[in-house]
Amino acid sequence: MKIVGVNGSPRLIGNTSSALSTLLDELEKKGFETEQLQIYDEELLPCNACMSCRLRKDGRCINENDRLNEYLEKLYAAEAVILASPVYFGSITSQMKIFLERVGLCSRYGDQRLRRKAGVALVVQGARGGMMAHAELVNFLLDCQMVVCPSSECAVLTAEGPSDLEGDPRNLRIIKDLGREIDWLTGRLR
């Protein structure tokens, strides 16, 4: 089974990348094939609401000037999708927002190709704003008719400095619990 994690952080090496990598490592130990998409260095163009995806109904974006269609195919082929974002000024990053807008429309008008896949929201906050960002990711998953993965605690991790993530046992416990719940949920959705 394939699980795709999307790193919405504009930093290659940071707490969000570390959290997502740790979660994907947990899932690999359970036998999953995983892939992490790094959208930080991809200059994704914003959606301009041309609605070509609605007319074409093929689940792809008409804009071929970036890698979004390649990412869409990976998401469509996966059994679970993890969306990970740091909190920037109380919300998800602008990179993640652009990604979600385009993916959401392409999926919706491409016969809801993300429907009934497991969806996971993972957020890393410095001090606050995590619940709003988490709610934004969960809302996207629900709008795509995905099955949101439960967890023992809301998957909002707290890490201000570079090594804060690994140094907090609560963060590591949430990641481990989330890995167990993803394993459980994907088993039920097969």
TORPA-4810 file (N, C-alpha, C, O; in nm, 3 decimals):
<nodes>
NODE_1_0.084_-0.119_0.000_0.000_0.000_0.000_0.087_0.124_0.000_0.191_0.128_0.065_M
NODE_2_0.044_0.223_-0.073_0.122_0.345_-0.091_0.061_0.459_-0.010_-0.060_0.483_-0.013_K
NODE_3_0.148_0.530_0.062_0.107_0.649_0.136_0.194_0.764_0.089_0.316_0.754_0.085_I
NODE_4_0.129_0.875_0.054_0.200_0.993_0.008_0.185_1.102_0.113_0.074_1.134_0.156_V
NODE_5_0.299_1.159_0.154_0.299_1.271_0.246_0.338_1.397_0.172_0.433_1.396_0.094_G
NODE_6_0.264_1.504_0.195_0.291_1.632_0.128_0.346_1.729_0.231_0.278_1.764_0.328_V
NODE_7_0.470_1.772_0.210_0.533_1.869_0.299_0.503_2.009_0.247_0.556_2.050_0.144_N
NODE_8_0.418_2.082_0.319_0.379_2.216_0.279_0.469_2.324_0.332_0.436_2.442_0.322_G
NODE_9_0.583_2.288_0.389_0.675_2.387_0.444_0.767_2.440_0.335_0.812_2.364_0.249_S
NODE_10_0.796_2.570_0.336_0.893_2.624_0.241_1.037_2.596_0.282_1.129_2.637_0.212_P
NODE_11_1.057_2.525_0.392_1.191_2.488_0.437_1.216_2.340_0.409_1.136_2.254_0.445_R
NODE_12_1.328_2.314_0.346_1.365_2.174_0.317_1.391_2.098_0.446_1.342_1.986_0.464_L
NODE_13_1.468_2.159_0.534_1.501_2.094_0.660_1.441_2.178_0.772_1.488_2.287_0.803_I
NODE_14_1.336_2.125_0.832_1.268_2.197_0.939_1.184_2.101_1.019_1.188_1.980_0.998_G
NODE_15_1.109_2.154_1.112_1.028_2.070_1.201_0.917_1.995_1.127_0.888_1.880_1.160_N
NODE_16_0.856_2.058_1.027_0.749_1.990_0.954_0.805_1.873_0.874_0.748_1.763_0.874_T
NODE_17_0.915_1.896_0.806_0.980_1.789_0.731_1.022_1.675_0.824_1.005_1.557_0.791_S
NODE_18_1.075_1.711_0.938_1.118_1.611_1.036_0.999_1.530_1.088_1.006_1.408_1.099_S
NODE_19_0.890_1.600_1.121_0.770_1.531_1.170_0.714_1.436_1.065_0.679_1.322_1.095_A
NODE_20_0.704_1.484_0.942_0.651_1.402_0.834_0.743_1.283_0.806_0.695_1.171_0.786_L
NODE_21_0.873_1.305_0.805_0.968_1.195_0.784_0.958_1.090_0.894_0.963_0.970_0.867_S
NODE_22_0.943_1.136_1.017_0.929_1.043_1.130_0.802_0.960_1.116_0.804_0.839_1.140_T
NODE_23_0.693_1.025_1.077_0.567_0.953_1.058_0.579_0.853_0.942_0.535_0.739_0.955_L
NODE_24_0.637_0.894_0.832_0.654_0.802_0.719_0.746_0.685_0.755_0.724_0.573_0.709_L
NODE_25_0.847_0.710_0.836_0.935_0.601_0.883_0.855_0.500_0.966_0.873_0.379_0.953_D
NODE_26_0.767_0.551_1.053_0.680_0.462_1.133_0.594_0.376_1.041_0.575_0.257_1.067_E
NODE_27_0.543_0.435_0.935_0.456_0.362_0.843_0.535_0.260_0.761_0.484_0.152_0.731_L
NODE_28_0.657_0.293_0.726_0.741_0.196_0.654_0.769_0.074_0.740_0.774_-0.038_0.690_E
NODE_29_0.786_0.094_0.871_0.806_-0.018_0.963_0.684_-0.110_0.964_0.696_-0.228_0.996_K
NODE_30_0.568_-0.056_0.931_0.445_-0.135_0.927_0.421_-0.196_0.789_0.318_-0.261_0.766_K
NODE_31_0.515_-0.176_0.697_0.506_-0.239_0.566_0.451_-0.153_0.455_0.428_-0.203_0.344_G
NODE_32_0.429_-0.025_0.479_0.377_0.064_0.376_0.490_0.115_0.288_0.603_0.132_0.333_F
NODE_33_0.458_0.138_0.163_0.548_0.210_0.073_0.512_0.358_0.088_0.395_0.394_0.080_E
NODE_34_0.611_0.443_0.110_0.582_0.584_0.134_0.662_0.673_0.039_0.766_0.634_-0.014_T
NODE_35_0.609_0.792_0.019_0.678_0.894_-0.060_0.643_1.029_-0.001_0.529_1.057_0.034_E
NODE_36_0.745_1.115_0.008_0.724_1.250_0.057_0.739_1.347_-0.059_0.843_1.352_-0.125_Q
NODE_37_0.634_1.425_-0.084_0.639_1.528_-0.187_0.682_1.659_-0.121_0.620_1.705_-0.025_L
NODE_38_0.788_1.717_-0.173_0.840_1.843_-0.121_0.794_1.955_-0.213_0.854_1.976_-0.319_Q
NODE_39_0.690_2.026_-0.176_0.641_2.132_-0.264_0.712_2.264_-0.238_0.680_2.364_-0.303_I
NODE_40_0.808_2.266_-0.145_0.877_2.389_-0.109_0.956_2.449_-0.225_0.961_2.571_-0.240_Y
NODE_41_1.016_2.364_-0.307_1.098_2.418_-0.415_1.026_2.421_-0.549_1.083_2.458_-0.651_D
NODE_42_0.901_2.381_-0.548_0.821_2.383_-0.669_0.744_2.514_-0.673_0.666_2.543_-0.582_E
NODE_43_0.764_2.590_-0.774_0.692_2.717_-0.786_0.555_2.689_-0.848_0.533_2.712_-0.967_E
NODE_44_0.465_2.640_-0.764_0.330_2.610_-0.811_0.256_2.740_-0.840_0.256_2.832_-0.760_L
NODE_45_0.195_2.744_-0.955_0.119_2.863_-0.992_-0.017_2.860_-0.922_-0.076_2.753_-0.908_L
NODE_46_-0.066_2.973_-0.879_-0.197_2.976_-0.814_-0.308_2.939_-0.911_-0.297_2.960_-1.032_P
NODE_47_-0.414_2.884_-0.858_-0.533_2.854_-0.938_-0.593_2.987_-0.982_-0.606_3.080_-0.902_C
NODE_48_-0.630_2.997_-1.109_-0.695_3.119_-1.156_-0.844_3.096_-1.185_-0.909_3.178_-1.251_N
NODE_49_-0.896_2.985_-1.137_-1.038_2.951_-1.152_-1.083_2.953_-1.298_-1.193_2.999_-1.330_A
NODE_50_-0.997_2.902_-1.386_-1.034_2.896_-1.528_-1.142_2.791_-1.553_-1.214_2.796_-1.653_C
NODE_51_-1.153_2.698_-1.460_-1.251_2.590_-1.462_-1.235_2.494_-1.579_-1.330_2.424_-1.616_M
NODE_52_-1.116_2.490_-1.637_-1.089_2.391_-1.742_-1.101_2.250_-1.687_-1.143_2.158_-1.757_S
NODE_53_-1.063_2.233_-1.559_-1.075_2.101_-1.497_-1.221_2.055_-1.496_-1.250_1.936_-1.508_C
NODE_54_-1.312_2.148_-1.480_-1.456_2.116_-1.479_-1.503_2.075_-1.618_-1.586_1.985_-1.633_R
NODE_55_-1.449_2.140_-1.720_-1.488_2.108_-1.857_-1.425_1.977_-1.903_-1.490_1.895_-1.968_L
NODE_56_-1.298_1.957_-1.869_-1.225_1.839_-1.915_-1.262_1.713_-1.839_-1.269_1.604_-1.897_R
NODE_57_-1.286_1.725_-1.709_-1.327_1.612_-1.623_-1.227_1.497_-1.622_-1.266_1.381_-1.606_K
NODE_58_-1.098_1.528_-1.639_-0.998_1.422_-1.642_-0.912_1.419_-1.516_-0.818_1.341_-1.507_D
NODE_59_-0.944_1.504_-1.417_-0.870_1.504_-1.292_-0.735_1.571_-1.301_-0.652_1.556_-1.211_G
NODE_60_-0.711_1.644_-1.408_-0.583_1.711_-1.428_-0.606_1.862_-1.443_-0.716_1.908_-1.471_R
NODE_61_-0.498_1.936_-1.422_-0.500_2.081_-1.439_-0.452_2.114_-1.580_-0.358_2.052_-1.630_C
NODE_62_-0.515_2.210_-1.643_-0.474_2.247_-1.778_-0.336_2.311_-1.779_-0.268_2.311_-1.882_I
NODE_63_-0.295_2.366_-1.666_-0.165_2.431_-1.656_-0.056_2.324_-1.649_-0.048_2.251_-1.550_N
NODE_64_0.025_2.315_-1.749_0.133_2.217_-1.756_0.270_2.279_-1.725_0.373_2.217_-1.750_E
NODE_65_0.271_2.402_-1.671_0.396_2.473_-1.647_0.459_2.443_-1.512_0.561_2.503_-1.477_N
NODE_66_0.402_2.351_-1.436_0.462_2.308_-1.310_0.432_2.159_-1.294_0.380_2.096_-1.386_D
NODE_67_0.464_2.104_-1.180_0.454_1.959_-1.160_0.324_1.915_-1.093_0.316_1.802_-1.046_R
NODE_68_0.222_2.000_-1.088_0.101_1.963_-1.016_0.037_1.835_-1.071_-0.007_1.751_-0.993_L
NODE_69_0.030_1.819_-1.201_-0.033_1.699_-1.258_0.043_1.572_-1.220_-0.017_1.467_-1.199_N
NODE_70_0.175_1.583_-1.211_0.256_1.470_-1.163_0.219_1.437_-1.018_0.204_1.321_-0.982_E
NODE_71_0.204_1.541_-0.936_0.165_1.521_-0.796_0.024_1.463_-0.786_-0.002_1.376_-0.702_Y
NODE_72_-0.065_1.510_-0.870_-0.202_1.457_-0.870_-0.203_1.307_-0.894_-0.273_1.233_-0.824_L
NODE_73_-0.126_1.261_-0.991_-0.122_1.118_-1.021_-0.073_1.038_-0.901_-0.122_0.928_-0.874_E
NODE_74_0.024_1.092_-0.830_0.075_1.024_-0.710_-0.033_1.018_-0.602_-0.048_0.915_-0.535_K
NODE_75_-0.107_1.126_-0.585_-0.215_1.128_-0.485_-0.326_1.031_-0.524_-0.378_0.959_-0.438_L
NODE_76_-0.362_1.030_-0.650_-0.468_0.940_-0.696_-0.430_0.793_-0.679_-0.516_0.709_-0.653_Y
NODE_77_-0.302_0.762_-0.694_-0.255_0.623_-0.684_-0.237_0.579_-0.539_-0.231_0.459_-0.511_A
NODE_78_-0.228_0.673_-0.447_-0.205_0.641_-0.306_-0.334_0.594_-0.239_-0.444_0.624_-0.284_A
NODE_79_-0.316_0.519_-0.130_-0.431_0.477_-0.051_-0.455_0.571_0.065_-0.563_0.575_0.123_E
NODE_80_-0.350_0.648_0.099_-0.362_0.747_0.206_-0.277_0.867_0.169_-0.173_0.855_0.105_A
NODE_81_-0.324_0.984_0.211_-0.254_1.110_0.186_-0.238_1.182_0.319_-0.335_1.201_0.393_V
NODE_82_-0.115_1.223_0.347_-0.085_1.300_0.468_-0.051_1.442_0.424_0.039_1.463_0.343_I
NODE_83_-0.123_1.539_0.478_-0.096_1.680_0.451_-0.028_1.738_0.573_-0.085_1.739_0.682_L
NODE_84_0.094_1.788_0.556_0.171_1.843_0.668_0.206_1.988_0.639_0.259_2.020_0.532_A
NODE_85_0.177_2.075_0.735_0.208_2.217_0.717_0.250_2.278_0.849_0.195_2.245_0.954_S
NODE_86_0.348_2.368_0.844_0.374_2.449_0.962_0.268_2.560_0.969_0.196_2.584_0.872_P
NODE_87_0.262_2.624_1.081_0.169_2.736_1.097_0.245_2.864_1.066_0.347_2.895_1.129_V
NODE_88_0.195_2.939_0.970_0.251_3.069_0.936_0.140_3.172_0.956_0.041_3.174_0.883_Y
NODE_89_0.158_3.254_1.052_0.063_3.361_1.085_-0.080_3.306_1.102_-0.176_3.360_1.047_F
NODE_90_-0.090_3.200_1.178_-0.220_3.145_1.216_-0.286_3.055_1.113_-0.404_3.022_1.129_G
NODE_91_-0.216_3.014_1.009_-0.278_2.933_0.906_-0.173_2.843_0.841_-0.057_2.842_0.881_S
NODE_92_-0.216_2.768_0.740_-0.123_2.687_0.663_-0.039_2.780_0.575_-0.072_2.898_0.559_I
NODE_93_0.068_2.727_0.520_0.155_2.810_0.436_0.088_2.842_0.303_-0.006_2.775_0.261_T
NODE_94_0.137_2.946_0.238_0.081_2.984_0.108_0.108_2.875_0.005_0.027_2.853_-0.085_S
NODE_95_0.222_2.806_0.016_0.252_2.696_-0.076_0.148_2.585_-0.064_0.102_2.531_-0.165_Q
NODE_96_0.112_2.551_0.060_0.012_2.446_0.081_-0.125_2.492_0.031_-0.200_2.413_-0.026_M
NODE_97_-0.157_2.617_0.053_-0.288_2.669_0.009_-0.301_2.659_-0.142_-0.405_2.616_-0.192_K
NODE_98_-0.198_2.699_-0.215_-0.201_2.689_-0.361_-0.217_2.543_-0.403_-0.297_2.511_-0.491_I
NODE_99_-0.141_2.455_-0.340_-0.148_2.313_-0.370_-0.290_2.260_-0.348_-0.344_2.191_-0.435_F
NODE_100_-0.349_2.292_-0.234_-0.482_2.240_-0.202_-0.589_2.294_-0.296_-0.679_2.220_-0.336_L
NODE_101_-0.581_2.421_-0.331_-0.681_2.478_-0.422_-0.682_2.405_-0.555_-0.788_2.369_-0.606_E
NODE_102_-0.565_2.384_-0.611_-0.559_2.321_-0.742_-0.591_2.171_-0.735_-0.661_2.119_-0.821_R
NODE_103_-0.538_2.104_-0.634_-0.568_1.961_-0.618_-0.717_1.940_-0.594_-0.778_1.850_-0.652_V
NODE_104_-0.775_2.022_-0.509_-0.916_2.008_-0.476_-1.007_2.020_-0.597_-1.098_1.938_-0.615_G
NODE_105_-0.985_2.121_-0.679_-1.070_2.139_-0.797_-1.048_2.026_-0.898_-1.145_1.974_-0.954_L
NODE_106_-0.923_1.989_-0.922_-0.897_1.881_-1.018_-0.960_1.750_-0.973_-1.017_1.677_-1.054_C
NODE_107_-0.951_1.722_-0.843_-1.012_1.599_-0.791_-1.164_1.605_-0.799_-1.229_1.511_-0.844_S
NODE_108_-1.220_1.717_-0.755_-1.366_1.731_-0.755_-1.424_1.710_-0.894_-1.519_1.634_-0.912_R
NODE_109_-1.367_1.778_-0.991_-1.423_1.770_-1.126_-1.368_1.653_-1.206_-1.409_1.631_-1.320_Y
NODE_110_-1.278_1.578_-1.148_-1.227_1.456_-1.210_-1.288_1.334_-1.144_-1.220_1.235_-1.120_G
NODE_111_-1.417_1.341_-1.115_-1.492_1.231_-1.056_-1.448_1.202_-0.912_-1.444_1.086_-0.870_D
NODE_112_-1.416_1.306_-0.837_-1.378_1.294_-0.695_-1.278_1.181_-0.674_-1.303_1.089_-0.597_Q
NODE_113_-1.166_1.188_-0.743_-1.069_1.078_-0.741_-0.998_1.058_-0.608_-0.926_0.960_-0.590_R
NODE_114_-1.017_1.151_-0.513_-0.961_1.131_-0.380_-1.063_1.071_-0.282_-1.030_1.041_-0.168_L
NODE_115_-1.185_1.055_-0.327_-1.293_1.005_-0.243_-1.257_0.870_-0.180_-1.203_0.782_-0.246_R
NODE_116_-1.289_0.858_-0.053_-1.274_0.736_0.026_-1.129_0.691_0.048_-1.105_0.578_0.091_R
NODE_117_-1.035_0.778_0.019_-0.896_0.751_0.059_-0.879_0.801_0.201_-0.951_0.891_0.245_K
NODE_118_-0.784_0.744_0.272_-0.754_0.794_0.407_-0.683_0.927_0.395_-0.592_0.944_0.313_A
NODE_119_-0.725_1.022_0.476_-0.665_1.154_0.476_-0.617_1.190_0.615_-0.686_1.165_0.714_G
NODE_120_-0.498_1.249_0.623_-0.437_1.280_0.751_-0.390_1.425_0.750_-0.329_1.471_0.653_V
NODE_121_-0.419_1.497_0.857_-0.373_1.635_0.874_-0.269_1.636_0.985_-0.292_1.584_1.094_A
NODE_122_-0.153_1.696_0.956_-0.044_1.707_1.052_0.008_1.850_1.049_0.043_1.902_0.943_L
NODE_123_0.012_1.913_1.166_0.049_2.055_1.174_0.158_2.072_1.279_0.157_2.007_1.383_V
NODE_124_0.252_2.162_1.249_0.356_2.198_1.345_0.344_2.348_1.372_0.357_2.430_1.282_V
NODE_125_0.319_2.380_1.498_0.306_2.521_1.537_0.425_2.562_1.624_0.488_2.479_1.689_Q
NODE_126_0.453_2.692_1.623_0.554_2.745_1.713_0.496_2.760_1.852_0.547_2.702_1.948_G
NODE_127_0.391_2.837_1.863_0.329_2.860_1.992_0.177_2.856_1.984_0.110_2.815_2.079_A
NODE_128_0.121_2.897_1.871_-0.025_2.902_1.859_-0.066_2.896_1.711_0.018_2.904_1.622_R
NODE_129_-0.195_2.883_1.689_-0.247_2.880_1.553_-0.263_2.741_1.496_-0.317_2.725_1.386_G
NODE_130_-0.218_2.642_1.567_-0.221_2.506_1.516_-0.360_2.451_1.492_-0.382_2.379_1.395_G
NODE_131_-0.452_2.483_1.579_-0.588_2.429_1.564_-0.656_2.484_1.439_-0.729_2.412_1.371_M
NODE_132_-0.633_2.611_1.409_-0.692_2.670_1.288_-0.632_2.607_1.163_-0.705_2.574_1.069_M
NODE_133_-0.502_2.590_1.162_-0.436_2.529_1.047_-0.481_2.384_1.031_-0.505_2.337_0.920_A
NODE_134_-0.491_2.312_1.143_-0.536_2.173_1.139_-0.679_2.165_1.084_-0.710_2.080_1.001_H
NODE_135_-0.764_2.255_1.131_-0.903_2.257_1.082_-0.909_2.285_0.933_-0.994_2.230_0.862_A
NODE_136_-0.820_2.370_0.884_-0.817_2.401_0.741_-0.781_2.277_0.659_-0.841_2.251_0.555_E
NODE_137_-0.683_2.200_0.707_-0.645_2.078_0.637_-0.754_1.972_0.644_-0.784_1.906_0.544_L
NODE_138_-0.815_1.957_0.761_-0.924_1.859_0.776_-1.042_1.898_0.687_-1.105_1.812_0.626_V
NODE_139_-1.072_2.027_0.680_-1.182_2.073_0.595_-1.155_2.036_0.449_-1.247_1.995_0.378_N
NODE_140_-1.031_2.051_0.404_-0.996_2.011_0.268_-1.021_1.861_0.248_-1.081_1.821_0.148_F
NODE_141_-0.974_1.779_0.343_-0.991_1.634_0.332_-1.138_1.597_0.323_-1.177_1.513_0.242_L
NODE_142_-1.219_1.659_0.406_-1.362_1.630_0.404_-1.428_1.678_0.275_-1.515_1.610_0.220_L
NODE_143_-1.386_1.793_0.227_-1.441_1.846_0.103_-1.410_1.754_-0.015_-1.487_1.746_-0.111_D
NODE_144_-1.296_1.685_-0.007_-1.260_1.588_-0.111_-1.321_1.450_-0.085_-1.291_1.354_-0.155_C
NODE_145_-1.407_1.442_0.016_-1.476_1.318_0.055_-1.378_1.209_0.097_-1.402_1.090_0.074_Q
NODE_146_-1.269_1.251_0.159_-1.173_1.155_0.213_-1.215_1.116_0.354_-1.292_1.187_0.418_M
NODE_147_-1.165_1.005_0.401_-1.194_0.958_0.536_-1.081_1.009_0.626_-0.966_0.967_0.612_V
NODE_148_-1.116_1.098_0.717_-1.015_1.160_0.802_-0.972_1.062_0.910_-1.055_1.004_0.980_V
NODE_149_-0.842_1.045_0.921_-0.785_0.951_1.018_-0.802_1.004_1.159_-0.769_1.119_1.187_C
NODE_150_-0.852_0.920_1.249_-0.862_0.962_1.389_-0.726_0.952_1.457_-0.637_0.883_1.408_P
NODE_151_-0.712_1.021_1.567_-0.589_1.007_1.646_-0.624_1.031_1.792_-0.726_1.091_1.825_S
NODE_152_-0.537_0.983_1.880_-0.563_0.995_2.023_-0.564_1.141_2.067_-0.637_1.179_2.158_S
NODE_153_-0.483_1.222_2.002_-0.481_1.366_2.024_-0.480_1.432_1.887_-0.437_1.372_1.789_E
NODE_154_-0.528_1.554_1.881_-0.522_1.629_1.756_-0.375_1.639_1.712_-0.289_1.671_1.794_C
NODE_155_-0.348_1.612_1.588_-0.211_1.607_1.538_-0.155_1.747_1.514_-0.122_1.785_1.402_A
NODE_156_-0.146_1.823_1.623_-0.083_1.955_1.622_0.039_1.946_1.713_0.027_1.936_1.835_V
NODE_157_0.155_1.949_1.652_0.280_1.939_1.726_0.332_2.080_1.756_0.302_2.175_1.684_L
NODE_158_0.409_2.092_1.863_0.465_2.222_1.898_0.617_2.214_1.896_0.678_2.131_1.963_T
NODE_159_0.676_2.304_1.817_0.822_2.307_1.805_0.862_2.445_1.753_0.832_2.480_1.639_A
NODE_160_0.931_2.521_1.835_0.975_2.654_1.792_1.114_2.650_1.730_1.137_2.710_1.626_E
NODE_161_1.205_2.579_1.794_1.343_2.573_1.747_1.370_2.450_1.665_1.284_2.362_1.655_G
NODE_162_1.489_2.441_1.605_1.522_2.330_1.517_1.518_2.192_1.581_1.487_2.094_1.512_P
NODE_163_1.548_2.179_1.709_1.549_2.046_1.770_1.434_2.025_1.868_1.432_1.925_1.940_S
NODE_164_1.340_2.117_1.872_1.229_2.106_1.966_1.138_1.987_1.939_1.082_1.929_2.032_D
NODE_165_1.124_1.950_1.814_1.033_1.841_1.779_1.075_1.711_1.844_0.995_1.645_1.911_L
NODE_166_1.201_1.673_1.826_1.250_1.546_1.879_1.263_1.549_2.031_1.257_1.445_2.096_E
NODE_167_1.280_1.668_2.088_1.300_1.678_2.231_1.173_1.675_2.313_1.179_1.674_2.436_G
NODE_168_1.058_1.673_2.248_0.930_1.675_2.319_0.863_1.538_2.309_0.821_1.497_2.201_D
NODE_169_0.853_1.466_2.422_0.793_1.332_2.417_0.648_1.333_2.369_0.602_1.235_2.311_P
NODE_170_0.576_1.442_2.393_0.437_1.451_2.348_0.431_1.447_2.195_0.348_1.376_2.137_R
NODE_171_0.518_1.523_2.129_0.522_1.523_1.983_0.548_1.383_1.929_0.479_1.337_1.838_N
NODE_172_0.646_1.316_1.985_0.681_1.181_1.938_0.569_1.082_1.965_0.545_0.992_1.884_L
NODE_173_0.499_1.097_2.077_0.386_1.009_2.109_0.272_1.030_2.007_0.212_0.934_1.961_R
NODE_174_0.245_1.155_1.974_0.138_1.184_1.876_0.173_1.123_1.741_0.087_1.063_1.676_I
NODE_175_0.298_1.136_1.698_0.339_1.080_1.569_0.325_0.928_1.570_0.274_0.870_1.474_I
NODE_176_0.369_0.864_1.676_0.359_0.718_1.687_0.212_0.674_1.688_0.174_0.579_1.619_K
NODE_177_0.129_0.743_1.766_-0.015_0.712_1.769_-0.079_0.731_1.632_-0.161_0.651_1.589_D
NODE_178_-0.040_0.838_1.565_-0.096_0.865_1.432_-0.058_0.755_1.334_-0.140_0.713_1.252_L
NODE_179_0.065_0.707_1.341_0.107_0.595_1.256_0.023_0.471_1.280_-0.015_0.402_1.185_G
NODE_180_-0.005_0.442_1.406_-0.088_0.327_1.440_-0.230_0.343_1.385_-0.289_0.247_1.335_R
NODE_181_-0.285_0.464_1.396_-0.422_0.489_1.348_-0.431_0.486_1.196_-0.531_0.441_1.141_E
NODE_182_-0.328_0.534_1.127_-0.326_0.527_0.980_-0.325_0.381_0.937_-0.396_0.343_0.844_I
NODE_183_-0.246_0.300_1.003_-0.240_0.156_0.974_-0.378_0.093_0.994_-0.423_0.016_0.910_D
NODE_184_-0.444_0.127_1.103_-0.577_0.074_1.132_-0.678_0.118_1.026_-0.753_0.036_0.972_W
NODE_185_-0.681_0.248_0.997_-0.781_0.301_0.904_-0.763_0.246_0.763_-0.860_0.208_0.699_L
NODE_186_-0.641_0.243_0.715_-0.620_0.191_0.578_-0.660_0.044_0.570_-0.706_-0.002_0.465_T
NODE_187_-0.642_-0.030_0.679_-0.685_-0.168_0.681_-0.836_-0.181_0.669_-0.886_-0.277_0.610_G
NODE_188_-0.909_-0.087_0.725_-1.055_-0.090_0.718_-1.108_-0.045_0.584_-1.216_-0.086_0.542_R
NODE_189_-1.031_0.040_0.515_-1.078_0.094_0.387_-1.047_0.003_0.269_-1.095_0.028_0.159_L
NODE_190_-0.968_-0.100_0.291_-0.933_-0.192_0.179_-1.052_-0.272_0.135_-1.041_-0.353_0.043_R
</nodes>
